[in-house]
């Protein structure tokens, strides 16, 4: 990384103090490409703003969380999920006295690499990419941030700070594997992200906030879709007392309000558990710097053992009742055709790609290197929204598309 270039005069971070183990903007390790820092925003505020203005961020609006966009306007998409993660992450970061802006930037970037059709689309794209270096949505997020977004004439990607990139890569913990995914392997040549250490506390907060958000909103969306009932949820250790309390406090209201009370209480219960458990671990470890967090012998942010067991029970319930529901399986059947059909067509004849994507294939040497071509085709498909992927498939394979 290049030498940091602090703004003049020194910026004021915020009115609240930061813990000694928080990442402070004046201590950033800088960016890959040298550029003057903003006089009005810290490096992490700038990272957050660049992510929000990225094309890939806007496309999350029409990417599936669980339900494909046309199934209803009230179900979560990747974008609404990401915003909920960021909201929870900021709350936790403030309570733990760590950097809210860095936490938010990592939370906003964590899902940029997801394919259309959620994990179903990812599984089929992984299958297509097996002979060509593989595909992982976390690595695709890094690829978007460092390569695919084309906003600046001086460099590829968004040129984010070291701490934000580290958080995106390692938010789930150290990376000990010997064979790195394609983009991370490239990035490591220019930016040592210290893969064998833990990430910052801010990144760990973003990761646990993702767990809290999706478990809670999947419960709400599953109830809305009729995949299970409040009665079914009362079999779960975590939810039984919450639902009982909501019914006791509001005996005459409809189930609609009981559901809202239940979701609010469940989020609050999980957040309080994470705060209590994280403070316990911090007290045990007594970190004095962000480096102490990275070198700690365990993840500092997490659920207590009791809550973790209850969350695992909830996840098993959602897997059985929701993620493998027959309506979701019917989506699998369609995606089984859409993603492989598109991939195979573009690999067989790259001239089917839009002009600027054909140029990318040629720039990457894809005409003589199948791996390079496959990676560009993968970038194109992974970046699609659900509706765009459906339309592309219709354009290519519906014989009557152009003459209706």
N, C-alpha and C positions, 0 to 999 in steps of 0.2 A: 504494500500500500504506500501511497505517497505521504509526504509530511503533511500533517494537518495545517490548515490555514485559518486560524480563528478570526472571526470578524472583529472589526474595530468600530466602536468600543465593544468591550466584552458584553455579551448578551446576558440578560437576566432570565434564568430558566423559569421559575414560577415562585409564587409566594410561599409554597410549602417547602419545608426542608426535605432533603433526600437522605436516605439511610447511607451509611458508609459503603455498603456493598452494592448500591445502585450505580447504574451506568450514567455518568455525568457527561453532558454534551461537550464540555471543554476538553475531555480526555479521550475523545473519539480517536480511533486508529486511522481515520481518514477514508478516502475513496480510492478506487483503482486509478481513475483518471483525475489528474490535478485540476481543480477549479476553485475560484474564490467562494468562500462560504457566504451565506446571506447575512446582511446586517440586521435583519428583523426576525429571522427564524433560526432556531437551533438546527443542527444537522439532522436530528431525528424528526423534527417538525417538517423539515424539507423532504425527508424520505417519505413521510406519511402523505404529504401533498402530491408528490410524484406518483405514488401508487394509486391514489384516488383519481388522478387525471390519466392513468394508463388505459389504453384501449381494452386490454384484457380485463381490467376491473369492471368496465361498463358491460362487457359481455356476460358477466356473472348473472345479470338480470334474467337471462333466458337459458340458464343452465340448471339442470335438475339437482335438487337436493335428494328427495325421494320420489316426488310426483312430477311427471312431465308437465311443462308449463300450461298446456291447454286443458289440464284436468281441473283447474280452478284457480281463481285469482288470490285466494286466501292461503294457499299452501306456501311453505318456504321455498325459495330458490337459493342458489348459491350466494347471491348478493345479499338477500335478507338474512341468511344464516351468518354471513361474514360480518354484517353490521351488528348482529346480536353478540357474536363473539367479541368484537371490539368493545362493545358497551360493557360487557362483563369484565373484560380484561382491564379496562381503564379503572373500573371500580376497585378491583383487587389490587392493581398497581398502586393506587392512591392509598388504600388501607395499609399496604405493606411498605409504603414510603419509597417506592422505586419509580423509575422514569416512565411516566404515563405515555409520553409521545413515542418512545421507542417500543413500548409494549403494544400500543395501538398500531404502529407501522407493521410490526410482525404479524399481528392478528389480521390486518387487512390484506396482507400478501399471502397468507398461508394456503389459500385455496385457488390461487390464480391458475395453477397448472391442471386443474381438474378438466376432464373431458366432458363432452355432452353426455347426457343420460347417466350421470353420476358414476357409481362404482361399476355398474353394468357396462357402460361404455369403456371404462378403464380396463376391465378384464378382457374385453375383446380386442382393444388396441394393444394391450400387453401381448396377447396371443399373436397378433399380426407382426409385432416387432421382435419376437423371440430370436429370429435369425439375424437381426440387424442391431443388436446392442441393447434391446429391451426398452421398456417404458415404465416410468414411475411418476405419479403426479407431483410428488414433492420435488423431484429433479426438474420436472417441467416448469414448476413455479420459479425455480432458480434460473432456468433457461430464459423464461420471459423477462425476468428482472435484469439479466446480464447480457442478453443477446437479441431477443425477438422484438421487444419494444423499440421502435425507431422514432425517437422524438428529438434527438440531438445530433447535429452534424459532426460533432467532435468524437463521438464514441457510440458503440452499440449499447442497448439497454438503458437503464435509468441511472446508472452510476451511483448506487446507494452506498451508504456508509458500511464499514466493515461490520459493525455491531448488528445492523439490520440483516445483512446477508447471513451472518453467523446464526442469528435467531431463526431465520427461515430454514436453514439447513439442519440445525441441531435442536430444534425446539422439543423433539421427542427424546433427546438424550444423545450421548456420544455415538459416533459412527466408527465401529471397529472392523467392518468388513474389509476384506483385502481387495475385492474388485468393486471399484466405485462406479456408480451410474455415469452416463456419458457426460452430462454437463458439469457435474461436480468434479469429475476428473479434469476437465478443461480449466475450470475456475481455480482449482488447487495449484495450477502451474503459475498463476499470476497473483493469487490471494490465498495465503495459508490461513484457513479457517479453523485450524487446530481441532481437527475432527475427533481426537481422542479425549477431549475434555468435555465437561458439561457446558451448556449454553448459559447465558446470563439469566438472572432471576426474572428479568422482563420477558425473555423468550419462554421460560417455564410457565409464567403466568398466562401467556397467550395460549400455550398448549392445553393447560387445564381448563381454560375458559372455553376452548373448542369442545371439550368433552361435556362441560356443563350445558352449553348452548344446545348441542345436537340431541342430547338425551332428553332435555326438556321440550324442545319444540317438536321432536319426533313423537313424543307422547301426545302433545296437543294436536298435531296433524293426523295422527293415527285415530284419535277419538273423532275428529271432524270427518274423517273418511269412513267411519263405521267399522274399522278393522278390529276394534275391541271396545269395551265399555268401561265406565268407572268401576262397575262391579268386578270386572276382570282385574283392574289395577289394584283393587283392595286385597288381592292375594300376595302383593309384593310388600316386603318388609319396610321399605322406604316410604311407600305411598299410603299404606293402610292408616297410620295415625294422622297423616296430613289430610286425607279425604274425610276421615271421621271428624277431625277438628273443624273443617270447613262446613260440614253438614250441621254440626252442633252450633257453630257461630251464626250460621245463616239457614235456619231450618225451613224457611218458607220460599226460598228462591229456587229458580230452575237450575237444571244441571249445567246450563251454559255458564252461570256464574260460579258454580262449584268447580267447574273445570278451570276457570280463570284464577280462582283463589288457590287451587291446587298447584297450578304451574308456578304462580308467584312464590308460594311457600316452598316449593321444591327447589327453585333456583336459590332462594335465600338460605335454605338449609345447606345446600351444597357449598355455596360461597362461604358461609360461616365455618363449615367444617374445614375447607381448604385454608382459610385464614388461621384457624386455631392450630391445625396440624403443621402448617408452614412456620408459624411462629415458634412452635415447639422444636422443630428441626433447626431453625436458625439459632435458638437459644442453646441448643446442644452443640452446634458447630461453631458458633460465635465468629462468623466471617467479618473481616474488617474492610475488605475491598472486593470489587467484582471478580478479581482473580481468585480469591478464596472460594467464591461460588463455583467457578469453573473447575477448581481442583478438589472440590468436595467429594467425599466418597459415595454420595447419593444425590438423587434429585431433591432439591430443597422444597419444591412446590408440589403438593400432592394431597390426595384424600387420606384421611385416617384409615387404618386397617378395617374398622367397622364400616365406614362409609364406602370404601372400595368394594367390600363384599356385597353391599346393598346395590351399588351401581352395576356390578357385574351381573347380579340377578336381574336388574332392569334391562340390561343389554341383551341377555338371553331371552327375556320376554319379548322385546322388540324384534329380535332376529326371527323368532318363531311366528309371532303374530303379524308383523308388519313387513320386514324386509323380504320374507319368503311368501307373502300373501299372493293369492292367485292373480290379482290385478297387476302386481309387480312382475310376476312371472310372465305375464302376457307382454309386458314391455321388453323383457329379456328376449322373447321370441322375435320381436321386431328389430331390436338392436343387433341381434345375431346376424341379421341380414345387412343392416345399414352400414355398420362400421367396417366389416370385412369387405363388403362390396365396394365401398369407396376406396379403401386402401388398395385392394387388388387392381382396381381400374386405374388409379393414378400411378401405381408401380408399373403396370403393363404399358401405359401410354401417358407419359407426363405432360403431353400437349393438351390433355383434358383439364389441366389445372388453369386457373386464371393467369393472365400474362405475367403479373409481377411475381407469382409463385413459380412460374416456369423459369423466370430469371434467377430466382434463389437456387433452384436446382442446378442451373448452369454455373452460377457463381461457386457453388459448393462442390463442383466436380461430379455431380450426380450422373452425368451422361456416361461416365466410365467407372463409377463407383456406386454399386447398389446400396451400400450402407449410407452414403451421403444422401442419395435420393430418398431412401426410406425415412431418414430423419426429417427431411423437409416435408414429405408427405404426412408424417406423423405430426409435425408442428401444425400443419394446415388443419388436419382433422381434430386434433386435441383442442385447437382454438375455436372450433365451431360451437355455436349455441345449438340447443336441441332443434329448434325450428329450422335453422340454416342447414343442419345435417340432413333433416328430413327432406327439405327442398332440393338440396344437391342430389340426393338419392333419386328423387322423382325426376329431376332434369336429366339424369344420366340413364335411368332404367325404365321410366314410364314412356312407352313408345308413342303416346299421344300428347305428351306434355306441350310441345310447340304448336300443335295444330287444333287444340280445343277451341 
